[in-house]
Amino acid sequence: LRKFDSKMGLPSIIVKRFHNTFERNGSAKLIFRELNLLNGMRHQNVVRLKAMYTIDKTPKKLKHMYAITLYCGDPLSDVIGVGEYTMSNVKRWTAELLSALQYINLLDIAHRNLNPDNMCIRNGKLTLIGFGKA
């Protein structure tokens, strides 16, 4: 993952690189599944895929895929580690997490990797990320 900050007032983005995407059939299926899930979800507390692309020129040389999402903030684990939160924050984040989980459940998606590293906080808002094991 790599964060890119805009110098023109646009939102910051995250670029996730999938290495050797098609080297093994199993890897390709998992990556395709994650990108397909991200592409279909629309919820204020779930990360949203903005674009996906490759720079490889031909199918024979297709090695890497890139996914672009908006920057969602710092991992909850970092926020907890610093201790910059209140009980009011915890209540709001819990409600936002439950809303996100209810939404993905309606889509028959099980996240399967819920932990503070897969929840980001930006401007007081929680966003669920990390759908690689879903």
Buried (B, 14 or more C-beta within 10 A) or exposed (E): EEEEEEEEEEEEBBBBEBEEBBEEEEBBEBBBBBBEBBBEBEBEBBBBBBEBEBEBEEEEEBBBBBBBBBBBBBBBEBBEEEEEBEEEBEEBBEEBBEBBBEBBEEEEBEBEEBEBEBBBBBEEBBBBBBBBEB
